[in-house]
Amino acid sequence: MKYLLGLFLVTVCATAGFAEDTHWQGDPAGEGNWFDPANWTNGIPTITISPYQQNAWIANGGTATIHAGDAKACYLVIGKEYAGTDPENGYGALIQTGGNLQILWHLTLSSKTDAPSSYSLIGGTLDFSQLRVGGYQGKGLFTQVGGSVTAHSISMSATLTDDPNACFGTYKLIGGQLATNDSYVGTEGRGNFIQIGGIHDVSDKLTIGGMFDNIPSIPDTPVIIGDWNGIHLEEATNLAVINPNPIHPSNGQYELQGGQLIANNEVIENTGVLRHSGGQHIVDSLKVNTGGKYAFSGGSLEIHSGLDLNGELNLEGSSVEIQGGGILNFSKGQLLNSRNASIQAGSNSLTIFASDFDPATQLRNFQTDGLVHITGNDLIIQTDDIITGCGFIDDYVETSGIIVAPEGKGIDLNEGLFVREGVVDLGMEDMAVVIPLSSNSSTSQGNGQITIHDDRSGIDNGFITARTMKIGNSPVSTILPDGEIYTPPTATFRQNGGTVNLGSMEITRGTYELRGGIYHSEGSVRVGIAWPTYVICENSSEIGELRETNDYIDRVISYPGIPYMLDSQPSSTLEIHGGSFSAHWMDVYGSLSEANVIQTAGDVNIGYVLNIYGYSSNHASYTMHGGNLTTEILSVGSYTNNRNSTFAILDSSSQIHTNQLEFNKSAVFVAVPDSTIHIVEAPDEIGNPWYDGPSVQIVSTDAAAMAGLSNLTLVYECGLESVAVFEVAGEDRGVGYAGFFENFALDTLQIGSDEDDAYLQLIDEFNNQLDWDGDEVLYVENLILAEGSTLDLNGLNLYCLNCTIEGTLISGGGTLYADGVIVEAMINPEPTTAGLLILGGLFFLRRKRTVRSARG
């Protein structure tokens, strides 16, 4: 992505200001002063971005020199990036022995000829955003003998061609200082970094090698570039990897012969090689991926936070020494020629060896002030044990001690975790940007991830902090080579106490049981994996992949598993049995099978929306057997009519508080008698774009699916500052029993309470009665209008069997019928019990008993 962005910026710079660019026209066979206007076609370069952007080009074969003074350019290309027909030779050079050069955007060294374009820094300072040595389709050489270079990133080299010999870039650091955020050596092309001396300080990430492991053969013979000022310069030897059909050739090699290399995060990727024969190498976290090679024959290596070896570490039989701290994992890669090497690990460290590696006999010397673990066994952390570092632990971990990742780093526990007590902080860096789908991290050592494969994991007491937790291996059954069908086991994580604070959680096949303590999700929870997956973003929807954006930080999502073979009816369940569950968003989304949330106790607090949504014939449900649920919006169902989305209250002690209640077309509402939902008003501090104020919106056309309304007490206690609304949905069948049967009738409507007053207005904005014309109405058995509260009929009719009116009733042209009696609208009325105003009272009393008998 960085290179694509860079290509875009190059194109913009080169085209938007092309008419005003300035090109070097000095002597093609000699040197010329940068500050001589006669050497430029459009004056000495400067930083000009408005009304146009001026770019500088040195590509006629000549050499510009800077010996003193302050030079500037918006964008500088030395050489030629793309083939063309203009008469310029396509290469150039710049020599700086002093002074300062500031480049606003990019410096590119590229040549389409056999001679590489070059920059030689002998002294002075150079400051720019990005450096590309070799460009996209050329050759380049940057030689630093002294001075200081400050850059956001440098790259040797990127290419868009399949010819590896057409594009390479080399940076030679002989002396001076080079400070960058990121350094890339051969990540998408052929690149070399040769460090003979000086300091190379990478504050974020050094990447050596490419993301592609298939490249054509590269000659193993050095290519002589020439002599300059008595210094012999040559390109480093490249490794040869054979493949006749490359995607993008990638080959990176770092030669550390002297000086000091300091890196925060260092990754040796596929086709990458670090040859360390001298000098000091200080790295916080080092990762050698499969296909990457670290050849260590001299100098010193100091690792502070972690080593993850998946590729090759060749100690080349010499008496080298590794000073290590953090998590040093040698177990997965190849540790070669180690018998004369020494490893010394510091305090609070964990050193991991493979089961067939004996450090006592296969190392010259091994000393540690920390823990040692042999793979294939559970890792037991005792009360007084402390591990501080980053990287990967591939065996099951049981701890009563302390495991902590450094700031900006993470630890991945790949086989589960049980915390008896103590602290486990695996790191949560960038946890809200994207849901991690694997344990690999391209940024640092470890993601800060816990992976659960069985039912041993959990927490009794203490603290867990992690970027993500993955429960279960796979949601699908598979065919084994012998033809048998393998169904992955169900994994379970049990929280009986303590505190779990995750960036996100992904339950592929299993259950998270929250029975005590506190669970807090700052990112998302996915229960199961659905494909294709809908995730609705602010202005777009994606099908076929999970997409998370910063628009939905703090999101909880429940997705089902994928039906496959014998496992054709999996269901995904999030069970909440106690404690506190807090997040900003919850989607209970039944896609290819069921998705369920079961709450029996505890507190659930959803900041944005609790969305219960079944897709097609697959069901989604949220069932309450107790506990407390608070959400700004409670939305049930979609805009289809297939009854696949259920919200059920199966214990009347359940407490539900929401600001906005929505029953959509596919909604099913189930409630036992005496169930209650409170409509409350809370300040919308998080800026929820879907929040319309306190309301109950019924857009269902299926009254039978809304049968739970007949057992529901709906209490409005949302204050007088906002006008709360209720969408009436019933057919106007007049007074009598008929209006209370399968007609969206409500048991009790209470406006105002001891907690707060309310102002409620009835509305009729959706056509709930498809086969009936006329204004829709509300039937309710019990109406309570508390003192200080207001009910505005808004021109609609309301029928009730019993009502108590102590507040203000506004008709607006509508009518309130209480037990068959019209109740006049009153301002500041005296307390009135409309049930005492009997008109045909015995008749209605008989019908009321009949209704209850029919409901059982």
N, C-alpha and C positions, 0 to 999 in steps of 0.2 A: 504494500500500500504506500510506503514511503517513496518508493521509486516511481510509482504511477503519479503520485502527487508532484514529485519533482519534475517528471516529464511534462505534466500540465503547466507547471510554473515556467519551465523552460520555454514551452511553446508560446505562452502568453507574453513572456518577456521578449522573445525573439520576434514575434509578429506584431504585437501591439505598438512597439516603439521602433519598428524596423527603419522607418524613414528617417528617424533622428539618431540612429545608432552611429557609433564612431568606430572606424576600422583602422588598424595599424597599417601605415604606408611607409614606415621607415625602411632603410636599406635591407632588402631581403637577405643579403649576404653578411650583414654585420649587426652591431649593437646600436641602440638609439635610446635617448633619454625619454623616459615616460612623460616628463613635464614639458617637453618641446611640442607646442601645438602643431608644428609642421609635420610631425610624425603621425598625426591622426587625421582622418578624413573629415571629421566634424568636431574638432577641438579635443582638449584633454578630457578624459572621462570624469564624470562627477556623479553624485547621487541625485538623480532627478526622476521623480515619479509623477509629477503633475505639471502640466496637463498630459505629459507623455513620460515614458520611462526610457532612459537612455541606457543602452547596453554597449559593452566594449568587446571588440574581437581582435585577437592577434593571430593571424592565420596566413600571412604571406611568406612565411619562412624566416622572418626577421626575429630579432631579440630585443625586447624592451628591458630597460634597467631602472632600478630605483635604489639610490644610494643614500638619500636623505629626504626629509620633508614628509608631508601627509598626502598620500594618494587615495583616491576614492573611485568606486564604480558601483553601479547598481547590480550588474550581472556581467561577469567576465568569462569569456571562452578563449582559451589558448589552444589554437588548432581548429579543427573542423569536425563537427559531430556527425554530419550526414554527407553522403556522397552527392556531388553536384557537378555542374559544367562550368562554373566560374573559374577564372584564371588563377585564383589563389592556390598556393602550393598545398594548403590544407594542414600545415603544422606551424608551430610557433614556439617561442620560449620567453620566459621572464626570469631575470636574475635580480634578487633583492639582497643588498648587503647592509642596509640600514633603513632608517625611516619607518613609516607606518603605511600599511595598505588596508583600507576598510572596504569590504564588499558587502553590499546590503543583502543580496540573496545568495547566488551560487557562483562557485568557481569550478570550471570544468576544463580538464586537460584531455584533449582527444585529437587523434590524428588518423586520417584515412590512408596515409602513406606509410612506407616502411619505417620512417623515422618517427619516434614518439614525440608528442608535444611535451614540454617540460617546464617545471617551476623549480628554481634553485633558491633556497632561503639560506643566506649566510649569516644575516643579522637583521635586527629590526623586529617589527611585529606584524602579524597578519591576522585579520579578524574577519570572519565570514559566517554565513549560516550553514551551507553545505558545500562539500568538496566531492567531485566525482573525478577520479583518476582513471582514465580510459573511456569516460563518457558512456554512451550507449552502444556505439559501434566503432570504437577506435582504440588507440594506444596512448598511454600517458605515463609520465614519470615525475614524481614529486620527490625532491631531495632536500632534506633539512639538515644543515650542518650546524646551525645555531639559531638564535633568535627565539621567538615565541609565536605559536599558532594557537588561536582560540576558535573553536567551531562548534556548532550544534551537532553536526554529524559529518563523517568522512566515509567514502565508499571507494573501494578498489575491487572490482569494477563491475558495472552492470551492462548487460548486452541484450540485444533483441535478435541476434543472429545465431545460427547453428554452427558457425565456424569458430572454434575456440582460439585459433591463431590470429583471427582478425580483430580480436578485442582483448586487451589485457591492461591492467593498471598496476603500478608499483609505487609504493611509498617507502623511501629510505630515510630512516631516522638515525643520523650519525651523532647529532648533538642538539642541544636546545630543549625546548619544552613544547609538547603537543597536548592540549587539553580539549576533550570532546565529551559530549553527552553520549553519543553512540559512534562506534567504529565498525564498519562492515568490510570484511576481507573475503572477496570471492563469493558473495552470497547469491548472486545471479549472473555470474560470469567468471572470468579468470582474473584473480587478483592476488597480489603479494604484498606483504609488509615485512621489510627487513629492518630490524632494529639492532644497530651496532653500539649505540650509546644514547644519551639523552633520556628524557622522561616522557612516557606515553601514559597519560592519566585519563581513564574512561569512567566518567561519573555514573553512567547508567549501564550500558551493555556493550560488550565486545562480542561480535559474532564472526567466527572463522569457518568458512566453508558454506556450501549452498544448501538449499532445500531439496535439491534434486541429486540423486546418487548415480545417475546414468550420464556419462559424458564420453566423448570420443577420446582417442589416444592423444596424449600431449607429449611432445619430445622431452626427453630426459636430459637434454644438453643445455647448459647455460647459454643464453644469448647475450653477447657482449654489446653493451650500449656505448661504452667509450670512456675516455678519461676527461676529467674536468678539474682544473686547478690542482693537479697532482693526485687526485683521488680517483681510484679505479672503480667504476660503476658497472655492475652487471645484474641481470635479472636472475632471481633465485630459481633453482631447479624446481620443476613442478612434477607432482606424481601423475602417473598414467593410469587411467581407469578406462576400460574398453566397453563401448556400446555403440553399435552402428546407427542407432536411431535416437538421438538425444531429443529431449523436450527443449530445455534451455541449458546450455553448457554451464556448469558451475564447478569452480575449483578455487579454493582459497588456501594460502599457505602463509603462516607467520613464522619468521625466523627471528628468535630472540637470542642474540649473540652477546649482548652487553647492555648496559644501561638499566633502566627501571621501568617495568610494565606494571601499572596499577589499574585494576578493574573492579567494579562493583559486581556486576553479573557477567560471567563469561561463558559462552556456549561454543563448543566445537561441534559443528553440524556435520551432516553427511558430506563427504569429500573434503572436509577440512583437516588441516594438519598444523599443529603447533610444534615446531622444532626448538627446543629450549636447550642451548648449549652453553649459555653464560648469562650473566646479569641476574637481576633480582626480579622475581615474579611474585607480586602480592595481589591476591584475589579474594574477594569476600565469598562469592559462591561460584563454583566451577562445575559445569556440566559437560560431559563428553558423550554425545549421542551416538547411536549405532552408526557405524561408518566413519566416525570421527577418530582422530589419532592424536595423542599427546606423546611426543618423543622427548624424554627428559634425560639428558646426558651430562649436564653441568649447570652451575649457577645454583640459585636457591629458590625454593617454592614454599610460599606461606599462604595457607588457606584459613580464613577466619570463621566462616559460618557453615560451609558445607561443600562436599564433593559428591557428585552422582555420576558414577562410571557405568555407562552402557556400551561404550566403544572400547578403545584400546589405550591403555597407559603402559608405555614401554619404557622401563627404567634403564634399558640398554646396558645392563650388567655393571654399571658404574656405582661408585659409592655416593649416590645422591641421597638427600635427606628431605623429607616432607614434614614441615611443621604444620600441624593441623588443629583446627578447632571446629566445633559444631558437630554436624552429622557427616561422617566420612563413610560413604557407602561404596565399598569395593566389590560388592557381591555379584553384580549383574554383568560386568564387562570382563575384559581380559587384562589382568595384571601380569605383565611379562617381564622377565629378566630381573626378578626382585630380590634375588638371594644376597646381593651386595648393597641393598638399599636399606635405609632406615626410615621409620615412620614414628613420629612423636606427636601424640594427641594430648591436648591440654585439658584443663578442668572443665566440667559440665559438658563434656563431649561424649559422642556415641560413635564407636567404630564398628562397622559391619563387614564381616567377611563371609564368603561362600562356605558351604558345609565341607567342601573338599580342599579348603585352604587353611594351612596351619601357620600362623604368623611366627610361631616359635622356630620353625625349621625353614620356612620359605622367605624369611626376611633376615637381614643381618642383625637388625635390632628393632624391637618394637616396645615402645613405652607409652603408657597412657595414664592420665590422672582422672579419666572418666570411665565410662562403661564400654564393654565389648559384647557384641552380639553375633552369634553364628546363625545363619539363616536356617529356616526349617523348624524353629522352635518359637514358642510364645516369648515375647519380650516382657519381662516383669520389672516394673519400676517401683522400687520400695519408697517408703515415706520420706527418707532423707536424700533420695536420689534427685538430681537435677540434670536435665538435658536442655541445652540452649543451642539452637542451630537451625538449619534449613535443609530441605531435601526430601528423601523418600525412605520410609520404613515399610518393608513389604510383608512383615509378619504381624500376627495379632499382638496387640498391646494391652496389657493390664497395668494400671498405674494407681498408686497412692501418693505419688510424688509430684514433680513439676516438669512439664514439657513446654517450652516457650520458643517461638520463632522470633528472630530479630525483626525490627521494624522494616517494612518493605519486602519481607521474605515470607515464605510459607513452608509448611511441612505437610506431606501427604502420607496418611496412614492407609495402606492399601488392603488391609485384611481385617479391619474392625478395631473397636476400642471399648474397653470397660473402665470406667472411672469410679473407684471406690471413694476417693476423696482427692483433694489436691487441685492443681491447676493444669489445664491443657489448653494452651493458646497457640493454635496452628497458623494464625495470621489471617487477615481479611482484606488484603490489599485489592483495590479495584473490584470489590465483590459485587457491585451493582451494575457493572458495565455489561456483562454477558454471563449467561449460565454456562459454567464449565461442563463440557461433555466428556472430558477425559482427564486423567491425572497428570498429563504432560503440560508443562508451562513453557512458553517461549520467552517469558520475561525474566523469571527468576527461578530459584530452586524451589520447586513445589508450589502447589496452588493454595495450600491450606485446606486440604480435603480429607474427609473421612469416608472410607468405603466399607460398607457392611455386607457380608456375604452369608451370615448365619444368624442364629438367634442368641448369641452369647453377649452381644454388645449392649451397653447401656450406661447409666450413671445413677449412683446412689446419693452422692453428695459431692460438693465441689463445683468446679466451673469448667465449661467447655466453650471455647471460642474458635470458630473455623470459618473459612470462606464458603465451604459447601459440605454437605453430607450426601452421599449416594447410598441408598439402601437397595440391595439386590443386584445381581449380575446382569440379568437379561429378562425381558418380559415374555420371551417366546420359547416354545419347545423347539428342539432341533433334532435332526436325524444324524446319528453317530455313524462312523465308517462301517460298523458292523450291521447297520440297518435298524438298530434299536432307537427308540425315541427317548431323548433325554429332556426332562423338565427341570429347570433350575430350581433349587430350593427357595422357599420363602424366607426372607431375612426379616429380623425384628430388632428394633432398638427400643429399649424400655427406659423411660425416665421416671425414677421413683423419687427423686429429689434433686437438689442442686439447681444450677442455672446453665442452660444451653443457649448460646447466642451465635446464630449462624447467619452468614450472608444469604445462603440459599440451601434448599434441600431438594433432592430428586429421589423419589421412591419408585424404583423401577418394578420391583416385585417384593412387596413386603409391607410392614406396618411400623409406624412410629406410635408407641403407646406412651401417652403423657399422663402419668398417674400422680405426679407430685412435682413440686419445684416450679421453675419458670422456664418456659421456652419462648425465645424471641427471634423472629426472622426479619432481617433487614433487607432481604432480597426477595426470593421466591421459593415456594414449595411446589414441586410437581409430584403428584401421586400417580405413578404409572407414566407410560409414554404413548401418545396417540399419534398415528400417522394415517392420513395427512393431518396436520395440526393447524388449527386456526388460532392465531393470536392477533387480536385487533389492536393496532397501534393508533396513534392520534389521527393520522391522515392516511393510513394504509392498512391493508391486511395481507398476511402472508399465508400461503398454503404449502405444506410440505416441510416446513421447518419451524423450529421454535425461535421466535425472535423477541428479544428483550431490549428495550431502549431505556434511556434515562427518564423518559416520560412516565415510566411505571416502576420507579424505584420503590422498594418495600412492597413487594407483591407476593401474594400467596396464590398458587394455582393448583388445582387438583385435576389430573388427567388420568385416564384409564390405561390399561395395558393393551397389547396387540393380540387379538385372537389368532391362534396358529395351531394347526393339527389337533392333537387331543386336548390342548389347552384352549378350547374354543370359547369359553365363557369366563374369562378372568374378570375380576372386579377390583377396583382400586378403592381403598378405604383409608381415610384419615380419622383415627380414633382419638378423642380428647376425653380423658377420664379424671382430670383434675389439674390443678395448677393454673398458670396464666399463659394464654396463647395470644401473641400480639403481632399484627402485621397490617399493612396498609391496603392490601387487595387480596381477595380470595375468589378464584374461579373454580367451581365444582363443575367440571366439564366432561360429560359422557360422550365420547366420540365413537369408538368402535366397540365399546362395552360399557359396563356400569362404572360410575364414579360416585363414591359415597363419603359423606362426613357424618360421623356419629359422635355426639357429645352427650356425655352422661353427667358431667360435673365440670367444675372449673370455670374460668373466665376466658371468653374469646372476644377480642377487641380488633375490629377491622376498620381502618381509617377511611378508606375510599368506598369500596363496593364489595359486598358478598353477592356473587353472581352464580346462580344455580341453573345450569343450562345443559339439557340433554340434546344430543344431535341425532337426527333421524330416529331410528327405533331404539336407540340406546339411552339408558336412563341415568339421570343424575339426581342425587338427593342429599338433603341436609336434615338429619333427624335429631331432635332434642329429647333426651330422657332426663334432663335436668341441667343445671348450670346456668351461666349468664352469657348472653350474646349481645354485643353492642357493635353496631355498624352504621356508618353514615347512610348508606343505601343498601337495602335488602331487595334484590331483584331475582324473581323466580320465573323461569321459562323464557322461551323465545317467541318468535312470531309465526310459529306453525301451530297446528291443532292436534298434535299427537300425544298429549299427556305424558311427556317424558321428563318433566322437571318437577320434583316434589320438595316442598318444605313441610316438615311434619313436627308437631308438638305433641309428644306422647306422654308427657308428664306435666301437669298443670303448675308445678313448682318452677318450671323453666322461666327465666326472666329474659325478655327480648326488648331491647331499646334500639330504635332506629329513627332516623330523620325522614327517610323516604322509603315507602314500601311499594313495590311494584309486583303485580301479578299479571304476567303476559299470557299469550294465547295458549302455550303448551304447559302452563302451570297447573300443578295439583297441590291443593292445600288441605292438609289433614290436621285436625286438632281435637284433643279430648275436651270434655266439658270443663269450664272455668279456666281455659287457656287465655293468656293475656299478652298483648303486644302494646308497647308504649311508643307513641310518636312524640319525639322530643326535638327540641331545637338546640343546636350547638353551633358555635361559630365555625364557619368553614375556613379554618386557618390554612389548610393545605391546598386550597384553590381547586376543588374537585369540579371539573367542567361538566359533569353529569348531574350535579346537585341543583335541584330547582326549588328548594325550600321544603318545609314539612308537608308531607302529602301521603295519601294512599291512592294509588293509581291502579285501577282494575281494567285491563284491556282484554280480558278473557271473554270468550263467547260461550264457554262451557260451564254453566251454573253447577252441574253435578260435580265437576272437578273442583269446585270451590266450596264443597260441602262443609269444610272445616270452619267457614265463616259463621255457621249457625252455633258453634260452640265458643266463639271468640269474643272476648272483651277487648275493645279497641279504645285505648285511653290517649286522648290528645292532651299533652301538657307541655306545649312548645312556646308559651309566652304570647304576648299581645303585639309584639313588634312585627311579627310576620303573619300574613294571612295563610293559615293552613287550609288544605283542600282535601276533599274526598270525592272520588269519581263514583257517582251512583251508576248502578248497572242493572237494576231490576226493571221488569215489565210492570207497568201500572195496572194492577188488577183490582184496584179499589180496596175498600176495607174488607176485612174478613180473612179467613185462613189461607185462601188460595195464593196470596202474595208472598207467603212465607215458605212455599214449597218449591225447591230448585229454582230460586229466583235471586241468588246472591244476597239472601237475607243474613243479617248480622245479629248475634245474640245481644251484645251490649255495646252501645256507643256512649262513651263518657267524654265530655268536653270540659277540661279543667280538673284539677285535683288539688290535694293538699300540697303537692310539690310545686305546681305552677298553674297559671291560668292559660287560656287558649282562645284563639279566634278562628273558628272553623267555617269554611264556606263550601257548600255542595256545588259540584260542577258536573256537567254532562258533555264531555268532549269526545268520547269514543262510543261508537255504535256497538254496544254489547248484545243487543237483541236484533239479530239479523232478519227475522221474519216478522218484525213488529215495528210500526211507525209511531212516533210520538216521543215526548220527553221521557227519559228513564227516571226511575225513582229509587228510593232506599226504603227497605223494610228492615226494622230492627225491633227485637222484643223489648229491650230496655234502653231508654234514652235518659241520660243524666247530663244536665246542663248546670254546671257548678256556678256558684256565686262569683261574680267578677269575670266570667267568661262569656263568649258570644257565639251563637249559632246563626249563620246567615244561610237561609234556604235558597237564596239566589234564584227564585222563581220556580223551584222544583218541589215536588211533594215528598214528604217523609211520613211513613206509617209506623207506629209503634204500639205495643200492647200496654206498656207501662212507661211512664216518664216522670221525672222530677226536674222541674225547671226553677232554678234559682238565679239564673243569669239573664242575659239579654237575648231575645229571639227576634230576628229580622226575617220577614217573609220574602220581600223582593218580588212578590207576586206568587210565591209558592204557598203550600199549605202543610201544616203539621196536623196529622190525625193521631190522637192519643186514645187508644181503646175505642175507636170509632167516633170520638169527639174532636171537632176542630178546635185547635188551640190558637187563639189570636196572638199575633206578634205583640210583644210587650217591651217597654223600655223601663229598666230598673224595676222589675216585677216583684211582688211579694212571693215568698216561697209557695209553690203550687204543686200539689201532687195530682197529676192529670188522671191517674188511675182512680181517683175519687170522683171524677166527673163521669159518671157511668151513664152510657147510653146503650141500652140493651146489654147491660153488664153481664147478666147471667149467660146470655147467648155467647159472648166473647170468651167468658170464663170456660164454658164448655169446650169451645173450639181450641183454646189454648191447651187444655189438658189433652185433647185429641192429638195435637201436634207433638207434644212430648211423648205420648204413647207410641206414635208412629216412628219416632226417632230411636225408640228403645232406650 
